[in-house]
Amino acid sequence: MLSKVARGAKDSEEEGIKECSLSMNLFGRKKQPDIGAQSSSSGSSSEATAKAAIDKLRETTETLEKKEEHLLRKIDGEVKQARTFNSAGKKREALMCIKRKKMYEKQLEQISASKMTLETQRLALENLNINRAALQAQKAGADAMKQMTSQMGGVEAVEDTMDSVEEQLADADEIGQAMARPVQLGDADDDELLAELEELEEFEQEGLDRKLTSVKGAAKNEESAYEEAELESWPSAPMPSAPTSMPSAAMTDEDRELAMLEASMAM
């Protein structure tokens, strides 16, 4: 029974030494750089390099977390074996278990510190990646704004254009006001204009009177000529005796006009 326990303690010690050497290889020795990886990463863009580094840090952190879980199980096993050996009166084997537990705890502290460093680096790279993307966006925006400002001629050109627009609008307003203002008809006042208008009315009235007088004279002349023509056309017969009675009524204007019309048609 004691030989089996001693053999188990020896196997645990050898396994602990192997894990310790593995831990030393992981944290103590410097890994040789991969020349091919360096050449490929140098040829890639900075964005791809940052992403690859972040993925590598995250992967390494996950590996260290698994190592932490393994060391915790080892520590629990060594504690149980130490209690077993101590109960059996094997102080030496129990002390060896305690030593291995201390070694595992030291490795656990190193892994925790390394994991904290990796987490810090990963967060820093993520922040730098975000800041780089934001800086590129800000630079692109600044370049676009600079180009558009140059196309517009700069701030002074824009100010000159706006001043010209304001001047043209002011001129257009003044022109509209001038066009809406009534035109002055010389220095004549209203009395003079009314007097001139009355003269024009009197002149027109006189012209109408003259036309009426001329028309009446022409009608009278035509009536006289018609009466003379009637007298000439009568036969040379003895004149009849004077009527004993007066005509019933005098010839009206309509009768005279009708008679003149018949005479003109007979001619």
FILUM-721068 format. One record per atom (N, C-alpha, C): x, y, z. Coordinates in steps of 0.2 Angstrom, whole numbers, always signed. Layout:
REM FILUM-721068
REC     x     y     z
REC     X     Y     Z
...
REM end
This chain:
REM FILUM-721068
REC     x     y     z
REC    +4    -6    +0
REC    +0    +0    +0
REC    +4    +6    +0
REC    +9    +6    +4
REC   +14   +12    +5
REC   +18   +13    -2
REC   +19    +7    -5
REC   +23    +8   -11
REC   +19   +11   -17
REC   +13    +9   -17
REC    +8   +12   -22
REC    +7   +19   -21
REC    +7   +22   -14
REC    +6   +29   -13
REC   +13   +32   -15
REC   +18   +29   -14
REC   +25   +32   -15
REC   +26   +33   -23
REC   +23   +27   -26
REC   +24   +27   -34
REC   +19   +33   -36
REC   +13   +34   -34
REC    +9   +39   -36
REC   +12   +46   -35
REC   +15   +47   -29
REC   +18   +53   -28
REC   +24   +55   -32
REC   +28   +49   -34
REC   +33   +50   -39
REC   +31   +52   -46
REC   +25   +49   -48
REC   +22   +50   -54
REC   +20   +58   -54
REC   +17   +60   -49
REC   +14   +67   -48
REC   +20   +72   -49
REC   +25   +70   -45
REC   +31   +74   -45
REC   +34   +75   -52
REC   +35   +69   -56
REC   +37   +69   -63
REC   +33   +73   -67
REC   +26   +73   -66
REC   +22   +76   -70
REC   +22   +84   -69
REC   +23   +86   -62
REC   +24   +92   -61
REC   +30   +95   -63
REC   +36   +92   -64
REC   +42   +94   -67
REC   +41   +95   -74
REC   +37   +91   -77
REC   +36   +92   -85
REC   +32   +98   -86
REC   +27   +99   -82
REC   +23  +105   -83
REC   +27  +111   -81
REC   +31  +111   -76
REC   +35  +116   -74
REC   +40  +118   -80
REC   +43  +113   -83
REC   +47  +114   -89
REC   +43  +117   -95
REC   +37  +114   -96
REC   +33  +117  -101
REC   +31  +124  -100
REC   +30  +126   -93
REC   +29  +133   -92
REC   +35  +137   -93
REC   +40  +135   -91
REC   +47  +139   -92
REC   +48  +140  -100
REC   +46  +134  -104
REC   +47  +135  -111
REC   +42  +141  -113
REC   +36  +141  -110
REC   +31  +145  -112
REC   +32  +152  -110
REC   +35  +154  -104
REC   +36  +160  -102
REC   +43  +162  -101
REC   +48  +157  -101
REC   +55  +159   -99
REC   +59  +160  -106
REC   +58  +156  -110
REC   +62  +156  -117
REC   +58  +161  -122
REC   +62  +164  -126
REC   +59  +168  -131
REC   +58  +164  -137
REC   +52  +165  -140
REC   +50  +161  -146
REC   +54  +164  -152
REC   +57  +160  -156
REC   +60  +162  -162
REC   +55  +165  -167
REC   +57  +171  -169
REC   +52  +174  -174
REC   +51  +170  -180
REC   +45  +171  -183
REC   +44  +167  -189
REC   +45  +172  -195
REC   +50  +171  -199
REC   +52  +176  -204
REC   +47  +176  -209
REC   +44  +171  -211
REC   +39  +171  -216
REC   +33  +175  -214
REC   +31  +174  -207
REC   +25  +177  -205
REC   +26  +185  -205
REC   +33  +187  -203
REC   +34  +194  -203
REC   +34  +197  -210
REC   +36  +193  -214
REC   +36  +196  -221
REC   +29  +197  -224
REC   +25  +192  -222
REC   +18  +192  -225
REC   +14  +198  -221
REC   +16  +198  -215
REC   +12  +204  -211
REC   +14  +211  -213
REC   +21  +211  -215
REC   +23  +218  -217
REC   +21  +220  -224
REC   +19  +215  -228
REC   +16  +216  -234
REC    +8  +218  -234
REC    +5  +216  -228
REC    -2  +217  -228
REC    -3  +224  -225
REC    -9  +226  -225
REC   -11  +232  -223
REC   -11  +232  -215
REC   -11  +239  -212
REC   -11  +240  -205
REC   -17  +237  -202
REC   -23  +237  -205
REC   -29  +235  -203
REC   -29  +228  -202
REC   -26  +224  -207
REC   -26  +217  -206
REC   -21  +215  -201
REC   -16  +219  -200
REC   -11  +217  -195
REC   -14  +218  -188
REC   -17  +223  -187
REC   -20  +225  -180
REC   -26  +219  -179
REC   -30  +217  -184
REC   -35  +212  -183
REC   -31  +205  -181
REC   -26  +204  -185
REC   -22  +197  -183
REC   -19  +197  -176
REC   -17  +203  -174
REC   -14  +204  -167
REC   -19  +203  -162
REC   -25  +206  -163
REC   -30  +205  -158
REC   -33  +198  -158
REC   -33  +195  -163
REC   -35  +188  -163
REC   -30  +183  -160
REC   -24  +185  -161
REC   -19  +181  -158
REC   -19  +182  -150
REC   -20  +188  -148
REC   -20  +190  -141
REC   -26  +186  -138
REC   -32  +186  -141
REC   -38  +183  -138
REC   -37  +176  -138
REC   -34  +173  -143
REC   -32  +165  -143
REC   -27  +163  -137
REC   -22  +167  -137
REC   -18  +166  -131
REC   -21  +167  -124
REC   -25  +172  -124
REC   -29  +172  -117
REC   -33  +166  -116
REC   -36  +164  -121
REC   -40  +158  -120
REC   -36  +152  -118
REC   -30  +151  -121
REC   -26  +146  -119
REC   -23  +146  -112
REC   -22  +152  -110
REC   -20  +153  -103
REC   -25  +152   -98
REC   -31  +154  -100
REC   -37  +152   -95
REC   -38  +144   -95
REC   -37  +141  -100
REC   -37  +133   -99
REC   -32  +131   -95
REC   -26  +134   -96
REC   -20  +132   -91
REC   -21  +133   -84
REC   -25  +139   -83
REC   -27  +141   -76
REC   -31  +135   -73
REC   -36  +133   -77
REC   -41  +128   -75
REC   -37  +122   -73
REC   -32  +120   -77
REC   -28  +114   -76
REC   -24  +114   -70
REC   -21  +120   -69
REC   -17  +121   -63
REC   -21  +121   -56
REC   -27  +124   -57
REC   -32  +123   -51
REC   -34  +116   -49
REC   -35  +112   -54
REC   -36  +105   -53
REC   -30  +101   -50
REC   -24  +103   -52
REC   -18  +100   -50
REC   -17  +102   -42
REC   -19  +108   -41
REC   -18  +111   -34
REC   -23  +107   -29
REC   -29  +106   -32
REC   -34  +103   -28
REC   -32   +95   -27
REC   -29   +92   -32
REC   -26   +85   -31
REC   -21   +85   -26
REC   -16   +89   -26
REC   -10   +89   -22
REC   -13   +90   -15
REC   -18   +95   -14
REC   -20   +96    -7
REC   -24   +89    -4
REC   -27   +86    -9
REC   -30   +79    -7
REC   -25   +74    -5
REC   -20   +74    -9
REC   -15   +69    -8
REC   -11   +70    -2
REC   -10   +77    +0
REC    -6   +79    +6
REC   -10   +77   +12
REC   -17   +78   +12
REC   -21   +76   +17
REC   -21   +68   +18
REC   -21   +64   +13
REC   -21   +57   +13
REC   -14   +55   +16
REC    -8   +58   +14
REC    -2   +56   +16
REC    -1   +58   +24
REC    -4   +63   +25
REC    -3   +65   +32
REC    -8   +61   +37
REC   -13   +59   +34
REC   -17   +54   +38
REC   -14   +47   +39
REC   -10   +45   +34
REC    -6   +39   +34
REC    +0   +40   +38
REC    +2   +45   +41
REC    +8   +46   +44
REC   +14   +47   +40
REC   +13   +49   +33
REC   +19   +50   +29
REC   +20   +57   +28
REC   +24   +60   +32
REC   +25   +67   +32
REC   +29   +69   +26
REC   +34   +65   +24
REC   +38   +67   +19
REC   +34   +67   +12
REC   +30   +62   +11
REC   +26   +63    +5
REC   +21   +68    +5
REC   +18   +70   +11
REC   +14   +75   +12
REC   +17   +82   +10
REC   +23   +83   +13
REC   +27   +89   +12
REC   +29   +90    +4
REC   +30   +84    +1
REC   +31   +84    -7
REC   +25   +87   -10
REC   +19   +85    -8
REC   +13   +87   -11
REC   +12   +95   -10
REC   +14   +97    -4
REC   +13  +104    -2
REC   +18  +108    -7
REC   +24  +105    -8
REC   +29  +109   -12
REC   +26  +109   -19
REC   +24  +104   -22
REC   +21  +104   -29
REC   +15  +109   -29
REC   +11  +109   -24
REC    +5  +114   -24
REC    +8  +121   -24
REC   +13  +123   -20
REC   +16  +129   -20
REC   +19  +131   -27
REC   +22  +126   -31
REC   +25  +127   -37
REC   +19  +128   -42
REC   +13  +125   -42
REC    +8  +126   -46
REC    +5  +133   -45
REC    +4  +135   -38
REC    +2  +141   -37
REC    +6  +147   -39
REC   +13  +146   -40
REC   +17  +151   -43
REC   +16  +151   -50
REC   +15  +145   -53
REC   +14  +146   -60
REC    +7  +149   -62
REC    +2  +148   -57
REC    -4  +151   -58
REC    -4  +158   -57
REC    +1  +161   -53
REC    +2  +168   -52
REC    +5  +171   -59
REC   +10  +167   -61
REC   +13  +170   -68
REC    +8  +170   -73
REC    +4  +165   -74
REC    -1  +164   -79
REC    -6  +170   -78
REC    -8  +171   -72
REC   -13  +177   -71
REC   -10  +183   -73
REC    -4  +185   -71
REC    +0  +191   -73
REC    +0  +191   -81
REC    +2  +186   -84
REC    +3  +186   -91
REC    -4  +187   -95
REC    -9  +184   -92
REC   -16  +185   -95
REC   -18  +192   -94
REC   -17  +195   -88
REC   -18  +202   -88
REC   -15  +207   -93
REC    -8  +205   -94
REC    -4  +209   -99
REC    -7  +208  -106
REC    -9  +202  -107
REC   -12  +201  -114
REC   -19  +204  -115
REC   -23  +204  -109
REC   -29  +208  -110
REC   -28  +215  -111
REC   -23  +218  -107
REC   -22  +225  -108
REC   -20  +227  -115
REC   -15  +223  -118
REC   -13  +224  -125
REC   -19  +223  -130
REC   -23  +218  -128
REC   -29  +217  -133
REC   -33  +224  -133
REC   -35  +226  -127
REC   -39  +232  -126
REC   -36  +238  -129
REC   -29  +239  -128
REC   -26  +244  -131
REC   -26  +244  -139
REC   -25  +238  -142
REC   -25  +237  -149
REC   -32  +239  -152
REC   -37  +236  -148
REC   -44  +238  -151
REC   -46  +245  -150
REC   -43  +248  -145
REC   -44  +256  -145
REC   -40  +259  -150
REC   -34  +257  -152
REC   -30  +260  -157
REC   -34  +259  -164
REC   -36  +253  -165
REC   -40  +251  -171
REC   -46  +256  -172
REC   -50  +257  -167
REC   -55  +261  -167
REC   -53  +268  -168
REC   -48  +271  -165
REC   -46  +277  -166
REC   -43  +278  -173
REC   -39  +273  -175
REC   -37  +274  -182
REC   -42  +274  -187
REC   -48  +270  -186
REC   -53  +271  -191
REC   -57  +278  -191
REC   -57  +280  -184
REC   -61  +287  -183
REC   -56  +292  -187
REC   -50  +291  -186
REC   -45  +296  -189
REC   -45  +296  -196
REC   -46  +290  -199
REC   -46  +290  -207
REC   -53  +293  -209
REC   -58  +292  -205
REC   -65  +295  -207
REC   -64  +302  -207
REC   -61  +305  -201
REC   -61  +312  -200
REC   -56  +315  -206
REC   -51  +312  -208
REC   -46  +314  -213
REC   -50  +314  -220
REC   -54  +309  -221
REC   -58  +309  -227
REC   -63  +315  -228
REC   -66  +316  -222
REC   -71  +321  -222
REC   -68  +328  -222
REC   -62  +329  -219
REC   -58  +335  -220
REC   -56  +336  -227
REC   -54  +331  -230
REC   -51  +332  -237
REC   -57  +334  -242
REC   -63  +330  -241
REC   -69  +332  -245
REC   -71  +339  -244
REC   -71  +341  -237
REC   -73  +348  -236
REC   -68  +353  -239
REC   -62  +351  -239
REC   -57  +356  -242
REC   -58  +356  -249
REC   -59  +351  -253
REC   -61  +351  -260
REC   -67  +355  -262
REC   -72  +354  -258
REC   -78  +358  -259
REC   -77  +365  -258
REC   -73  +367  -253
REC   -72  +374  -251
REC   -68  +377  -257
REC   -63  +373  -260
REC   -59  +375  -265
REC   -63  +376  -271
REC   -68  +372  -273
REC   -72  +372  -278
REC   -77  +379  -278
REC   -79  +380  -272
REC   -83  +386  -271
REC   -79  +393  -271
REC   -72  +392  -271
REC   -68  +398  -271
REC   -65  +401  -265
REC   -67  +397  -259
REC   -65  +399  -253
REC   -70  +404  -249
REC   -68  +405  -243
REC   -73  +409  -239
REC   -74  +416  -242
REC   -68  +419  -244
REC   -69  +426  -247
REC   -73  +426  -253
REC   -73  +421  -258
REC   -77  +421  -264
REC   -84  +420  -262
REC   -85  +416  -257
REC   -92  +415  -255
REC   -95  +422  -252
REC   -91  +426  -248
REC   -93  +432  -245
REC   -94  +437  -251
REC   -90  +437  -256
REC   -91  +442  -262
REC   -97  +440  -265
REC   -99  +434  -266
REC  -105  +432  -270
REC  -111  +434  -266
REC  -111  +433  -260
REC  -117  +435  -256
REC  -118  +442  -256
REC  -112  +446  -255
REC  -113  +453  -256
REC  -116  +455  -263
REC  -113  +452  -268
REC  -116  +454  -275
REC  -124  +452  -275
REC  -126  +446  -272
REC  -133  +445  -272
REC  -137  +450  -268
REC  -134  +452  -262
REC  -138  +457  -259
REC  -139  +463  -263
REC  -133  +465  -266
REC  -133  +472  -270
REC  -138  +471  -276
REC  -138  +465  -279
REC  -143  +464  -285
REC  -150  +464  -282
REC  -152  +461  -277
REC  -158  +461  -274
REC  -160  +468  -272
REC  -156  +472  -269
REC  -157  +479  -267
REC  -159  +483  -274
REC  -155  +482  -279
REC  -156  +486  -285
REC  -163  +484  -288
REC  -165  +477  -288
REC  -171  +475  -291
REC  -177  +478  -287
REC  -176  +479  -280
REC  -181  +482  -276
REC  -182  +489  -278
REC  -177  +493  -279
REC  -177  +500  -280
REC  -180  +501  -287
REC  -178  +496  -292
REC  -181  +497  -299
REC  -189  +496  -298
REC  -191  +491  -294
REC  -198  +490  -293
REC  -202  +496  -290
REC  -199  +499  -285
REC  -202  +505  -282
REC  -202  +510  -287
REC  -197  +511  -292
REC  -197  +517  -297
REC  -202  +515  -302
REC  -203  +509  -304
REC  -208  +508  -309
REC  -215  +509  -306
REC  -216  +508  -300
REC  -223  +509  -297
REC  -225  +516  -295
REC  -220  +520  -296
REC  -221  +527  -294
REC  -225  +531  -300
REC  -230  +535  -298
REC  -234  +538  -304
REC  -229  +543  -307
REC  -231  +544  -314
REC  -227  +549  -318
REC  -230  +556  -317
REC  -225  +561  -317
REC  -227  +568  -316
REC  -228  +571  -323
REC  -234  +574  -324
REC  -235  +577  -331
REC  -234  +584  -331
REC  -228  +586  -331
REC  -225  +593  -331
REC  -227  +597  -325
REC  -227  +603  -325
REC  -228  +608  -320
REC  -236  +611  -320
REC  -240  +608  -324
REC  -247  +611  -325
REC  -251  +608  -319
REC  -255  +613  -316
REC  -259  +611  -310
REC  -266  +609  -313
REC  -270  +607  -308
REC  -277  +604  -310
REC  -281  +610  -313
REC  -281  +616  -311
REC  -285  +621  -314
REC  -284  +622  -321
REC  -277  +622  -323
REC  -276  +623  -330
REC  -278  +618  -334
REC  -278  +611  -331
REC  -280  +606  -335
REC  -287  +606  -336
REC  -291  +608  -331
REC  -298  +608  -331
REC  -300  +614  -336
REC  -297  +619  -337
REC  -298  +624  -341
REC  -297  +622  -348
REC  -292  +618  -350
REC  -290  +616  -356
REC  -296  +611  -358
REC  -298  +607  -353
REC  -303  +602  -355
REC  -310  +605  -357
REC  -311  +611  -354
REC  -318  +615  -355
REC  -317  +618  -362
REC  -311  +620  -364
REC  -310  +623  -371
REC  -311  +617  -376
REC  -309  +611  -375
REC  -310  +606  -379
REC  -317  +604  -380
REC  -321  +604  -374
REC  -328  +603  -375
REC  -331  +608  -379
REC  -330  +615  -378
REC  -333  +620  -381
REC  -331  +619  -389
REC  -325  +618  -390
REC  -323  +617  -397
REC  -327  +611  -401
REC  -328  +606  -397
REC  -332  +600  -400
REC  -339  +602  -401
REC  -342  +606  -396
REC  -349  +608  -396
REC  -350  +613  -402
REC  -345  +617  -403
REC  -346  +622  -409
REC  -345  +618  -416
REC  -341  +613  -416
REC  -341  +609  -422
REC  -347  +605  -423
REC  -350  +603  -418
REC  -357  +599  -419
REC  -362  +604  -421
REC  -362  +610  -419
REC  -367  +616  -421
REC  -366  +617  -428
REC  -360  +618  -430
REC  -359  +620  -437
REC  -361  +614  -442
REC  -360  +608  -440
REC  -362  +602  -444
REC  -370  +602  -444
REC  -373  +603  -439
REC  -381  +604  -439
REC  -383  +609  -443
REC  -380  +615  -443
REC  -382  +621  -447
REC  -381  +619  -454
REC  -375  +616  -456
REC  -374  +614  -463
REC  -379  +609  -466
REC  -381  +604  -461
REC  -386  +599  -464
REC  -393  +602  -465
REC  -395  +607  -460
REC  -401  +610  -461
REC  -401  +614  -467
REC  -396  +618  -469
REC  -395  +622  -475
REC  -396  +618  -481
REC  -392  +612  -481
REC  -393  +608  -487
REC  -400  +605  -488
REC  -403  +603  -483
REC  -410  +601  -483
REC  -414  +606  -486
REC  -414  +612  -484
REC  -418  +618  -486
REC  -417  +619  -493
REC  -410  +619  -496
REC  -409  +620  -503
REC  -412  +615  -507
REC  -411  +608  -505
REC  -414  +603  -509
REC  -422  +604  -509
REC  -425  +606  -504
REC  -432  +607  -504
REC  -434  +612  -509
REC  -430  +618  -509
REC  -431  +623  -514
REC  -431  +621  -521
REC  -425  +617  -522
REC  -424  +615  -529
REC  -430  +610  -531
REC  -432  +606  -527
REC  -437  +601  -528
REC  -444  +605  -530
REC  -445  +610  -526
REC  -451  +614  -528
REC  -451  +618  -534
REC  -445  +620  -536
REC  -444  +623  -542
REC  -445  +618  -548
REC  -442  +612  -547
REC  -443  +607  -552
REC  -450  +605  -553
REC  -453  +605  -548
REC  -461  +603  -548
REC  -464  +609  -552
REC  -463  +615  -551
REC  -466  +620  -554
REC  -464  +620  -562
REC  -458  +619  -563
REC  -456  +619  -570
REC  -460  +613  -574
REC  -461  +608  -571
REC  -464  +602  -574
REC  -471  +602  -575
REC  -475  +607  -572
REC  -482  +607  -573
REC  -483  +610  -580
REC  -489  +608  -583
REC  -491  +610  -590
REC  -493  +618  -590
REC  -493  +621  -596
REC  -495  +628  -596
REC  -503  +628  -597
REC  -506  +626  -593
REC  -514  +626  -593
REC  -516  +632  -589
REC  -522  +634  -590
REC  -524  +639  -586
REC  -524  +638  -579
REC  -523  +642  -576
REC  -522  +641  -568
REC  -529  +640  -566
REC  -530  +635  -562
REC  -537  +634  -559
REC  -538  +640  -554
REC  -545  +640  -553
REC  -547  +645  -549
REC  -544  +644  -542
REC  -544  +649  -538
REC  -541  +648  -531
REC  -546  +644  -527
REC  -544  +640  -524
REC  -548  +635  -519
REC  -552  +640  -515
REC  -558  +637  -514
REC  -562  +641  -509
REC  -561  +639  -502
REC  -557  +634  -501
REC  -556  +632  -494
REC  -549  +631  -493
REC  -546  +632  -488
REC  -539  +631  -486
REC  -537  +624  -485
REC  -531  +622  -487
REC  -529  +615  -486
REC  -530  +613  -478
REC  -531  +606  -478
REC  -532  +604  -471
REC  -526  +605  -466
REC  -520  +603  -469
REC  -514  +603  -465
REC  -508  +605  -469
REC  -503  +608  -466
REC  -497  +609  -470
REC  -493  +603  -471
REC  -488  +603  -476
REC  -484  +597  -477
REC  -479  +596  -472
REC  -478  +590  -469
REC  -473  +588  -464
REC  -466  +587  -467
REC  -462  +587  -462
REC  -455  +585  -465
REC  -454  +578  -468
REC  -458  +573  -465
REC  -457  +567  -468
REC  -460  +567  -475
REC  -466  +571  -476
REC  -468  +571  -483
REC  -464  +574  -488
REC  -460  +580  -486
REC  -456  +583  -490
REC  -450  +578  -492
REC  -447  +574  -487
REC  -442  +570  -488
REC  -444  +564  -493
REC  -450  +562  -492
REC  -453  +557  -497
REC  -453  +560  -504
REC  -455  +566  -504
REC  -456  +569  -511
REC  -449  +570  -514
REC  -444  +572  -510
REC  -438  +573  -513
REC  -435  +566  -515
REC  -436  +561  -512
REC  -434  +554  -514
REC  -437  +552  -520
REC  -444  +553  -521
REC  -447  +551  -527
REC  -444  +555  -533
REC  -443  +562  -532
REC  -440  +566  -538
REC  -433  +564  -540
REC  -429  +562  -535
REC  -423  +559  -537
REC  -423  +553  -541
REC  -428  +549  -539
REC  -428  +542  -543
REC  -431  +544  -550
REC  -435  +549  -550
REC  -438  +550  -557
REC  -433  +553  -562
REC  -428  +557  -559
REC  -423  +559  -563
REC  -418  +554  -565
REM end
